[in-house]
Amino acid sequence: MELFVTSSRRVTLYHAPRTRSSGVLTLLEELGADYEVRTLDLKAGEHRAPAFLSINPLGKVPAIVHGGVIVTEQAAIFIYLADLYPEANLAPALDDTLRGPYLRWLAFHGSSFEPAIVDRAMKRDPGPQAMSPYGSYDTVMDMLKAQLRKGPYLFGKKITAADVLWATALGWTLNAKLVPPNLELLRYVERFQTRSAVARAEAIDEKLNRQLEGEIEHRTG
């Protein structure tokens, strides 16, 4: 794939409906971003095809391309996009005292929360304290609930891209019963889901999913 540097802020999202990349779709809607979606059929193995592996050798979505720049990993994508559209005010500026906590909670999601959830779902011990990326599941969840008590969002009244990441992740982990129901978590997710950008992203995701299902039926019918 040949990539060209451009001054445009148009972003290409490599996406599979109803996956982690749905959170990036929601963020793009929150930002009012100029973007296009390239949908991957995971059941057909398109994420393992050479074309996509040239974007992300791990074969994972989400991934974005912007003006020749490839960005993978959820936290990196959220940081990149929110900084690309500063007028949306979803990312604290570099000289804002909130910038450090904002980056911390974006990184904490992938470095601690997800490993803790996966180990919990697989009924695995976290491993020796010195080797575990998160320490203990209970500590991770206690930290999250304590932060959300500052509400209505992670940093009080100000919503950031970190909330888009956390609220979408908590939405599917709660639905999948990977996280036990809790008042702080449920209220946080419910509050976030009332946002118009969430409704738009969900409608887009559902449309893309129906298109994929139609293509699958056509191939197998």
Backbone bond lengths (Angstrom), bond angles and torsions (degrees), N, CA, C in turn:
res aa  C-N    CA-C-N  psi(-1)  N-CA   C-N-CA  omega(-1)  CA-C   N-CA-C  phi
1 M - - - 1.464 - - 1.527 109.44 -
2 E 1.337 116.07 128.86 1.451 120.33 179.26 1.522 109.09 -96.80
3 L 1.320 116.50 129.88 1.450 122.18 -176.69 1.519 110.26 -115.99
4 F 1.309 116.85 144.11 1.457 121.46 -177.66 1.521 110.23 -125.07
5 V 1.311 116.39 136.97 1.455 121.24 177.93 1.526 108.68 -74.23
6 T 1.318 116.92 137.13 1.455 121.67 -178.92 1.519 109.53 -142.86
7 S 1.324 116.21 156.44 1.462 120.33 176.91 1.522 111.74 -86.03
8 S 1.334 117.23 -6.04 1.455 121.54 179.69 1.524 110.73 -67.04
9 R 1.315 115.55 151.72 1.461 119.80 175.89 1.531 111.21 -97.95
10 R 1.312 117.47 11.28 1.461 121.12 179.15 1.531 109.91 -68.16
11 V 1.315 115.29 133.46 1.465 122.29 -175.17 1.520 109.19 -119.09
12 T 1.314 115.76 141.56 1.463 121.51 171.77 1.525 108.84 -104.81
13 L 1.327 116.04 123.93 1.458 121.97 178.33 1.519 109.33 -104.47
14 Y 1.323 116.18 123.06 1.459 121.92 171.29 1.522 106.41 -89.43
15 H 1.321 114.53 119.16 1.467 119.97 -161.45 1.517 111.88 -139.79
16 A 1.309 115.78 144.99 1.458 122.67 168.07 1.520 107.00 -125.19
17 P 1.333 118.11 125.06 1.462 120.46 -178.15 1.525 112.20 -57.77
18 R 1.326 114.92 147.86 1.465 122.80 176.04 1.528 112.13 60.02
19 T 1.303 115.31 39.23 1.461 121.08 174.99 1.526 107.83 -131.14
20 R 1.347 115.78 -173.28 1.459 119.73 178.16 1.525 112.17 -58.02
21 S 1.314 117.36 -27.90 1.460 118.54 -176.98 1.525 112.29 -71.34
22 S 1.335 117.55 -10.32 1.467 119.68 174.88 1.526 110.66 -63.13
23 G 1.325 117.17 -29.01 1.462 120.12 175.90 1.508 112.16 -65.93
24 V 1.331 117.58 -36.96 1.463 121.00 177.11 1.524 109.96 -68.02
25 L 1.322 116.80 -39.08 1.462 120.63 175.46 1.523 110.30 -58.16
26 T 1.320 116.75 -43.04 1.466 121.24 177.88 1.529 110.54 -63.18
27 L 1.324 116.85 -42.60 1.462 120.04 178.76 1.524 111.19 -61.79
28 L 1.316 117.64 -42.78 1.462 120.95 179.01 1.530 110.75 -59.72
29 E 1.325 116.58 -38.67 1.465 120.23 176.97 1.528 110.63 -69.18
30 E 1.315 117.88 -40.85 1.474 120.97 177.19 1.527 110.89 -60.91
31 L 1.321 116.67 -38.00 1.458 121.13 -177.85 1.527 112.64 -77.42
32 G 1.320 116.91 -15.15 1.457 119.62 -172.45 1.518 110.88 65.46
33 A 1.334 115.69 35.82 1.454 122.04 -172.15 1.521 112.46 -75.94
34 D 1.318 114.45 156.53 1.458 122.89 172.03 1.533 105.93 -90.38
35 Y 1.324 117.22 111.33 1.455 118.86 -174.79 1.525 112.02 -149.72
36 E 1.316 114.49 161.71 1.452 122.32 170.97 1.519 108.32 -128.39
37 V 1.321 115.39 153.89 1.465 120.78 -178.92 1.524 109.31 -114.12
38 R 1.313 115.54 131.84 1.457 121.97 170.66 1.523 107.19 -112.28
39 T 1.315 114.53 108.01 1.454 120.67 -172.87 1.518 110.99 -83.87
40 L 1.318 115.18 135.75 1.455 121.76 177.63 1.527 109.70 -109.51
41 D 1.322 115.61 134.09 1.459 121.66 176.76 1.522 107.44 -90.82
42 L 1.322 116.43 101.26 1.461 120.34 -177.52 1.522 111.85 -66.34
43 K 1.327 116.67 -34.50 1.463 119.72 179.92 1.523 111.36 -65.36
44 A 1.312 116.77 -30.31 1.472 121.32 178.11 1.521 111.81 -87.22
45 G 1.332 116.06 -3.04 1.455 119.69 177.39 1.517 114.98 78.66
46 E 1.340 117.04 21.28 1.464 119.13 -178.13 1.524 112.96 -64.61
47 H 1.333 116.46 -23.94 1.466 119.51 177.90 1.526 111.61 -74.72
48 R 1.324 117.18 -10.29 1.465 121.38 177.65 1.526 112.06 -105.84
49 A 1.313 116.54 1.77 1.460 120.68 -179.99 1.528 109.91 -77.48
50 P 1.351 117.94 151.83 1.468 121.01 -178.05 1.528 114.03 -53.68
51 A 1.336 116.97 -35.52 1.467 119.60 -177.50 1.522 111.17 -59.84
52 F 1.341 116.62 -43.59 1.460 118.05 -179.59 1.521 111.86 -82.40
53 L 1.312 117.60 -32.37 1.463 119.36 178.51 1.523 111.48 -63.08
54 S 1.324 117.26 -21.44 1.464 119.58 173.95 1.524 111.38 -72.14
55 I 1.334 116.42 -19.88 1.465 121.82 175.29 1.518 110.02 -88.13
56 N 1.321 116.36 -50.28 1.464 121.33 177.81 1.527 108.95 -137.00
57 P 1.320 117.24 103.82 1.474 120.65 -178.87 1.522 113.89 -58.30
58 L 1.341 117.68 -19.02 1.461 120.82 177.61 1.528 111.97 -79.19
59 G 1.332 116.74 -11.33 1.452 119.86 179.50 1.511 114.11 68.81
60 K 1.332 116.31 32.17 1.464 120.43 -177.07 1.523 110.57 -114.19
61 V 1.327 114.98 145.79 1.458 120.89 167.05 1.528 106.76 -106.71
62 P 1.343 116.37 153.39 1.463 128.64 5.30 1.523 112.81 -83.08
63 A 1.335 113.34 161.66 1.451 121.85 168.57 1.519 106.49 -147.64
64 I 1.308 116.90 147.59 1.465 120.13 177.19 1.520 109.44 -127.83
65 V 1.324 114.80 153.95 1.462 122.01 171.90 1.519 106.97 -127.74
66 H 1.317 115.16 129.95 1.457 120.65 178.19 1.524 109.11 -137.32
67 G 1.322 116.07 111.01 1.453 120.68 175.38 1.514 114.23 54.11
68 G 1.319 117.52 39.21 1.449 120.76 179.83 1.508 114.64 92.17
69 V 1.338 117.15 -5.77 1.462 121.61 179.80 1.523 108.98 -99.15
70 I 1.324 116.14 124.75 1.463 121.81 175.65 1.527 108.26 -98.41
71 V 1.321 116.14 130.24 1.460 120.79 177.44 1.526 108.02 -128.37
72 T 1.324 115.87 127.05 1.458 121.54 173.97 1.530 107.89 -123.88
73 E 1.305 116.50 176.08 1.469 125.36 -176.76 1.532 109.91 74.98
74 Q 1.312 114.22 126.34 1.466 120.17 -171.63 1.526 113.73 -54.00
75 A 1.320 117.45 -49.96 1.460 119.68 -176.23 1.520 110.71 -60.54
76 A 1.339 117.26 -43.75 1.464 120.99 179.77 1.520 110.97 -62.89
77 I 1.324 116.63 -40.76 1.463 120.70 179.93 1.528 110.74 -64.38
78 F 1.320 116.73 -43.89 1.470 120.37 -179.65 1.529 110.91 -64.26
79 I 1.323 117.08 -42.78 1.467 120.11 178.09 1.519 110.19 -62.48
80 Y 1.317 116.33 -46.73 1.462 121.69 -176.51 1.532 110.98 -61.37
81 L 1.324 116.29 -49.99 1.464 119.73 -175.77 1.523 112.61 -66.80
82 A 1.324 116.97 -42.96 1.462 119.41 -179.41 1.526 111.14 -64.71
83 D 1.333 117.61 -34.23 1.466 120.66 176.31 1.523 111.63 -74.69
84 L 1.335 117.05 -29.24 1.467 121.15 179.48 1.522 111.45 -68.11
85 Y 1.344 116.47 -28.22 1.466 121.71 -179.60 1.538 109.51 -121.37
86 P 1.326 117.58 68.70 1.469 120.36 -175.27 1.522 113.72 -64.19
87 E 1.342 117.09 -24.41 1.461 119.40 -178.22 1.529 112.50 -66.23
88 A 1.327 116.94 -16.84 1.469 120.04 177.53 1.528 112.39 -77.68
89 N 1.321 116.59 -12.11 1.479 122.59 177.12 1.526 113.30 57.89
90 L 1.325 116.17 38.77 1.457 120.13 177.13 1.519 112.39 -102.78
91 A 1.338 117.27 0.66 1.464 121.33 178.54 1.517 109.28 -133.86
92 P 1.333 118.37 124.18 1.466 120.01 175.56 1.527 110.32 -61.01
93 A 1.307 116.72 144.37 1.467 121.48 178.81 1.524 110.34 -67.54
94 L 1.322 116.15 164.24 1.465 120.87 -177.65 1.525 112.31 -59.45
95 D 1.335 117.46 -32.08 1.463 120.31 -178.41 1.530 112.81 -94.76
96 D 1.330 116.60 8.59 1.464 122.01 178.31 1.534 108.24 -84.98
97 T 1.331 117.29 134.35 1.467 120.23 179.95 1.530 112.02 -64.40
98 L 1.322 117.28 -15.83 1.461 121.14 178.33 1.529 112.03 -81.07
99 R 1.344 117.18 -12.30 1.463 119.90 -175.17 1.532 111.80 -60.13
100 G 1.304 117.69 -44.78 1.458 120.94 -179.55 1.520 112.74 -61.71
101 P 1.348 118.67 -53.31 1.465 119.57 176.88 1.529 113.23 -58.90
102 Y 1.316 116.30 -37.09 1.475 121.41 177.92 1.525 110.68 -59.83
103 L 1.334 116.95 -49.71 1.461 120.85 178.77 1.526 110.79 -64.40
104 R 1.319 115.32 -37.94 1.468 119.42 179.77 1.517 111.39 -58.91
105 W 1.340 117.43 -45.66 1.459 119.86 -176.40 1.517 112.70 -75.78
106 L 1.312 117.45 -27.35 1.458 118.94 172.44 1.520 110.53 -66.33
107 A 1.332 116.81 -44.77 1.460 120.82 -179.35 1.524 111.23 -70.19
108 F 1.324 116.63 -36.98 1.464 121.84 -177.56 1.528 111.93 -59.63
109 H 1.320 116.26 -32.15 1.466 120.15 179.82 1.524 110.73 -58.74
110 G 1.328 116.80 -52.10 1.454 119.80 -176.44 1.514 114.36 -80.21
111 S 1.330 116.16 -32.11 1.466 119.58 -174.84 1.517 113.60 -82.33
112 S 1.328 117.40 -27.14 1.463 120.48 -175.26 1.526 113.93 -126.53
113 F 1.352 116.95 -50.12 1.462 119.99 -175.06 1.533 111.69 -62.78
114 E 1.326 116.89 -52.82 1.469 118.89 -176.91 1.529 112.30 -62.72
115 P 1.342 119.82 -46.20 1.469 117.99 176.53 1.531 112.79 -59.48
116 A 1.324 116.85 -37.43 1.461 119.96 179.04 1.524 110.95 -65.36
117 I 1.334 116.88 -41.59 1.457 121.59 179.91 1.529 110.57 -65.98
118 V 1.318 116.64 -43.83 1.472 120.39 -179.03 1.524 110.71 -63.30
119 D 1.334 116.64 -46.27 1.465 119.25 178.77 1.530 110.80 -61.28
120 R 1.313 115.72 -40.73 1.469 119.97 179.72 1.533 110.48 -63.27
121 A 1.335 115.93 -45.04 1.462 120.23 -178.83 1.522 111.94 -65.35
122 M 1.334 116.39 -34.12 1.458 121.81 -179.25 1.527 112.77 -87.34
123 K 1.362 114.74 0.95 1.463 120.58 -178.62 1.528 111.66 56.81
124 R 1.344 114.51 42.98 1.455 121.11 178.52 1.514 110.21 -108.50
125 D 1.322 116.06 146.91 1.458 120.51 172.48 1.523 109.04 -70.11
126 P 1.339 117.82 151.59 1.467 120.14 -178.45 1.519 114.12 -69.04
127 G 1.295 118.11 -11.01 1.454 119.69 -177.57 1.518 110.43 95.04
128 P 1.321 117.77 171.85 1.465 121.09 179.45 1.520 111.03 -57.20
129 Q 1.320 117.00 144.42 1.464 122.10 -176.84 1.529 112.23 -51.70
130 A 1.323 116.46 -41.25 1.468 120.06 -176.68 1.521 112.55 -70.15
131 M 1.354 117.51 -16.95 1.463 120.22 -176.69 1.527 113.01 -111.09
132 S 1.314 117.51 -15.08 1.458 120.63 -178.19 1.529 110.55 -73.23
133 P 1.343 117.90 133.95 1.463 119.49 178.85 1.524 113.39 -73.82
134 Y 1.335 117.11 -12.37 1.463 119.00 -174.97 1.526 114.91 -130.46
135 G 1.303 119.69 -7.88 1.463 120.15 -179.94 1.506 112.23 85.84
136 S 1.339 116.97 -85.70 1.464 120.62 177.64 1.527 109.29 -145.22
137 Y 1.321 115.29 150.47 1.463 121.83 178.80 1.525 110.71 -58.60
138 D 1.324 116.84 -45.33 1.468 120.56 -177.43 1.525 111.48 -62.08
139 T 1.329 117.02 -38.22 1.466 119.93 178.96 1.517 110.75 -65.02
140 V 1.335 116.59 -42.79 1.469 121.03 178.44 1.523 110.58 -59.26
141 M 1.327 116.84 -48.36 1.452 120.29 -176.68 1.527 111.41 -69.73
142 D 1.317 117.39 -36.09 1.465 120.11 177.60 1.535 110.74 -63.94
143 M 1.333 116.88 -40.27 1.465 120.64 177.06 1.522 111.04 -61.72
144 L 1.332 115.84 -44.32 1.460 120.51 -178.81 1.526 111.09 -64.17
145 K 1.319 117.28 -47.03 1.466 120.20 -178.73 1.527 111.72 -64.63
146 A 1.325 116.36 -37.05 1.466 119.52 177.74 1.522 110.81 -64.70
147 Q 1.323 116.83 -39.60 1.467 120.32 179.20 1.527 111.09 -66.28
148 L 1.314 116.42 -39.60 1.464 120.30 -177.55 1.526 112.47 -71.51
149 R 1.312 117.48 -19.57 1.467 119.74 177.09 1.524 111.57 -67.53
150 K 1.332 116.76 -15.71 1.465 120.10 176.17 1.513 110.29 -74.26
151 G 1.302 119.01 -17.10 1.453 132.37 179.43 1.529 117.30 2.56
152 P 1.297 114.77 171.37 1.467 126.85 8.77 1.534 114.34 -75.53
153 Y 1.345 116.98 -15.51 1.457 120.08 178.85 1.528 110.12 -119.20
154 L 1.307 116.99 -176.57 1.459 120.50 -175.35 1.523 112.76 -56.67
155 F 1.338 116.02 -35.10 1.457 120.40 -176.70 1.524 111.20 -117.48
156 G 1.309 114.85 40.00 1.454 119.16 178.90 1.512 111.80 87.09
157 K 1.316 117.09 -132.99 1.465 121.07 -174.95 1.523 112.92 -77.86
158 K 1.333 117.42 -18.29 1.461 120.86 -175.33 1.522 111.33 -87.22
159 I 1.324 117.82 119.23 1.451 121.21 175.63 1.528 109.31 -84.15
160 T 1.307 116.89 141.82 1.465 122.19 178.55 1.524 109.26 -132.67
161 A 1.326 115.18 175.39 1.463 120.37 176.66 1.523 110.86 -60.65
162 A 1.336 117.10 -27.52 1.467 120.14 177.76 1.525 110.76 -61.23
163 D 1.321 117.18 -35.02 1.464 120.31 178.21 1.522 111.14 -67.60
164 V 1.330 116.67 -36.77 1.461 119.37 178.19 1.525 109.73 -61.48
165 L 1.328 116.34 -44.15 1.461 120.63 178.79 1.529 111.45 -63.30
166 W 1.323 116.50 -51.49 1.459 120.44 -174.70 1.528 112.71 -69.18
167 A 1.314 117.31 -41.42 1.464 119.38 -177.34 1.522 111.54 -68.40
168 T 1.323 117.13 -39.11 1.466 118.46 178.00 1.526 110.54 -68.52
169 A 1.332 117.03 -40.11 1.468 120.35 178.65 1.523 111.17 -64.54
170 L 1.332 116.41 -44.03 1.462 119.30 179.55 1.524 111.58 -67.00
171 G 1.324 116.67 -31.92 1.457 119.82 178.17 1.518 111.62 -58.18
172 W 1.349 116.14 -50.06 1.468 116.88 -177.25 1.524 112.40 -78.43
173 T 1.325 118.68 -30.01 1.468 118.69 178.50 1.527 111.31 -71.39
174 L 1.324 117.35 -34.46 1.461 120.19 175.32 1.526 110.59 -68.08
175 N 1.342 116.82 -43.62 1.464 120.47 179.55 1.525 111.56 -62.91
176 A 1.335 115.16 -35.97 1.466 120.13 -179.40 1.526 112.25 -84.09
177 K 1.343 115.49 1.04 1.466 121.99 -179.24 1.535 112.25 60.54
178 L 1.325 115.92 28.33 1.458 120.62 173.35 1.526 110.76 -81.74
179 V 1.330 114.71 -20.37 1.461 121.90 175.43 1.520 107.37 -123.58
180 P 1.331 118.70 127.37 1.468 120.62 179.49 1.524 110.93 -62.98
181 P 1.339 118.25 142.41 1.462 121.09 177.81 1.526 111.26 -56.18
182 N 1.307 115.12 138.33 1.458 121.82 -179.26 1.517 107.52 -149.23
183 L 1.329 117.10 141.52 1.457 121.13 -173.61 1.520 112.17 -58.66
184 E 1.350 117.60 -46.34 1.472 119.82 -179.34 1.532 111.37 -61.25
185 L 1.326 115.59 -44.20 1.460 119.92 -177.48 1.521 111.29 -67.33
186 L 1.330 116.68 -45.61 1.463 120.29 -177.82 1.526 111.71 -63.70
187 R 1.324 116.62 -43.94 1.467 119.90 -179.85 1.519 111.10 -64.92
188 Y 1.312 116.11 -39.31 1.470 121.21 178.77 1.528 110.52 -61.38
189 V 1.325 117.06 -48.53 1.461 120.93 -179.60 1.522 110.67 -65.47
190 E 1.315 117.22 -44.39 1.469 120.77 -179.91 1.525 110.84 -61.05
191 R 1.324 116.95 -41.63 1.459 121.18 179.28 1.530 110.45 -62.61
192 F 1.307 115.84 -44.92 1.459 119.86 -179.24 1.523 111.30 -65.24
193 Q 1.305 117.53 -38.33 1.460 121.01 -175.45 1.524 113.69 -70.36
194 T 1.325 118.03 -8.41 1.465 120.37 175.47 1.528 111.90 -81.36
195 R 1.317 118.35 -8.81 1.454 121.89 -177.06 1.529 110.74 -71.67
196 S 1.322 115.79 142.38 1.461 120.15 -176.37 1.527 112.11 -64.74
197 A 1.319 117.60 -32.79 1.467 120.40 179.30 1.523 110.89 -63.59
198 V 1.331 116.70 -34.78 1.463 120.89 178.80 1.525 109.62 -64.88
199 A 1.333 116.90 -45.07 1.463 120.96 179.65 1.528 110.62 -62.43
200 R 1.331 116.77 -41.31 1.471 119.49 179.34 1.527 110.91 -64.21
201 A 1.325 116.27 -44.85 1.463 120.05 -178.79 1.525 110.88 -64.57
202 E 1.328 117.03 -40.57 1.462 120.15 179.31 1.529 111.06 -64.18
203 A 1.329 116.94 -37.36 1.465 120.42 178.64 1.529 110.53 -66.61
204 I 1.325 116.48 -41.68 1.467 120.66 177.83 1.523 110.42 -64.00
205 D 1.322 115.87 -44.53 1.459 121.24 -178.72 1.529 110.91 -62.01
206 E 1.319 116.07 -42.49 1.459 120.08 -179.78 1.528 110.72 -66.13
207 K 1.320 116.96 -39.97 1.468 120.62 178.01 1.530 110.63 -62.88
208 L 1.328 116.51 -44.60 1.461 120.35 179.29 1.525 110.90 -64.21
209 N 1.325 116.71 -37.64 1.457 120.53 179.04 1.526 111.14 -65.76
210 R 1.329 116.40 -41.22 1.468 119.66 177.99 1.525 110.84 -64.11
211 Q 1.324 116.39 -38.86 1.463 119.79 177.73 1.520 111.41 -62.07
212 L 1.336 115.99 -42.97 1.464 119.62 178.37 1.523 111.18 -63.64
213 E 1.321 116.51 -43.41 1.457 120.10 -180.00 1.528 110.79 -62.82
214 G 1.336 116.27 -36.53 1.460 119.96 176.93 1.512 112.27 -65.40
215 E 1.334 115.89 -39.40 1.461 120.27 178.01 1.528 111.22 -66.22
216 I 1.343 116.38 -38.38 1.457 120.48 178.63 1.528 110.35 -64.53
217 E 1.339 116.73 -44.24 1.471 120.59 178.84 1.519 110.64 -62.30
218 H 1.341 117.03 -38.14 1.459 120.65 179.94 1.525 111.15 -65.27
219 R 1.359 115.82 -39.50 1.459 119.61 -179.09 1.523 112.37 -70.46
220 T 1.332 115.63 -34.99 1.477 119.43 -173.59 1.520 112.66 -99.45
221 G 1.339 116.67 -11.09 1.460 119.19 -174.92 1.516 113.31 -78.39
